[in-house]
Amino acid sequence: MASDATSRRNIFICYPTVSRDEEPCAKSILSTLARRAYRRPVTEADVQKLLQFYKLGRSGGFDAGIEWGLERLLVSPEFLFRIEQDPVTAAPGTSHRISDLELASRLSFSCGAARPTIS
């Protein structure tokens, strides 16, 4: 390992000691980071996309592979934007319920956004 910083330990929740443990560990690391970054449970497709980048960077070592996967995660629209999907059956311009996760995300982004002005 390059260093033992707290931020690094928060990312590297596991570290493989043998090569057969590398991909399962990478999957665990990237799925944990994706869940936090996307603010929702991640799908197998989400994780597989990140693992593709891990595998591309893996030639530079395990850490480099994780770096590539993390870089992909940080440029994902799922990370950069708060995305809400309209139901397929919803007519344009109509109201519909949002999921609990979408509501929690809305609330987390709105806290402190509108602060009263003191005159």
N, C-alpha and C positions, 0 to 999 in steps of 0.2 A: 504494500500500500504506500502511496505517495506521502500521505500525512495522516494525522489522527485528529483533525479539526472536528468540532461538534457538527458543523454543517455537512462535512463529508460522512460522518457516522449516520446522520439523518438520511442521507441518500443511500449509502451502502449498508442496507439492513442485513445483508449477508455477504459473504466473500468466499468464493469457491476455493477449495484446497486441492481438488483434482479436476481434470478437464471435463469429465462427465457431469460435474455439478455446475458448470458455467452457465449453460442455457437455462436450466430451471432457476438459478439464482438471478440471472438477468431478467427473466420473466417476472419474478417476484419484485425486484427493484422497480422495473418499468411500470408494472401494473399498479404498484403502490403510488408512484409519482403521478401516473396518469389520473388515478382516482382523485387525488388532491388537486391536480391542475385543472381537470375538467369539471370538478365540483359535482360529480355524479358517479354511480357505479360504472365501471368500464366493461366493454364487451370484449369477447375474444378477438373480434376484428380490430378493435382499438389496439390491443396488446400485440397482435401479430404485425401490424404496421410498424410499431416501435421496434419489435424484434428484427424486422427486416433491416432497419438501420443499424441496430446493434451488430448484426451479422456482417454488414458492410464495413463497419469500423473495427470489428474484432481482430482483423489482421494486425492491428497495432497493439493488441493486448486486450484483456478483459476491461480494464478501465477505459480505454479508448472506445471500445464498443458501447459501453454505457454512456459515454459522452455523446456519441453519435445519436443514440436513442433519445437522450435527454434534449439534444439540440432539435431533433425532429418534433418532440413534444412541445417545445417552447415556441415553435413557429406554427403550430396547429391552430386552425380557426377555433377549435373547441377550447383552447386555452386563451387565445387572444380576445375572443368575443363571448358574451353571454348569449347562448343560442336557445331559443324556444321554438319548438316545432308545432305548427298548427296541425290539428287533426286532419286527416285526409278528407273526411266528410264535412269539414267546416266550410261554409260558404264565405267568400271574401267579405271582409268588413263586419262579420258577425262575432258576437262574444262567445267564448267557450271557457270551460274550466282549464286551469293549468295544473300540472302535477305538483305534488308536495315538494319535489326537488326544485322545480322551476320557481315556486313561491319562495322557498328558502334562499335561492340564489338572488331573486329580486330584492328580498329584504336585506340580504347581506350587502348588496351594492347600494341600497338606498340609505342605510344607517349613516347618519352624519352628513348626508349630502345637502340637505336643506337646513341651514343653521339660522336661527333668528338673528336679526340685526339689533344691536343695542344702540339706542340713540342717546 
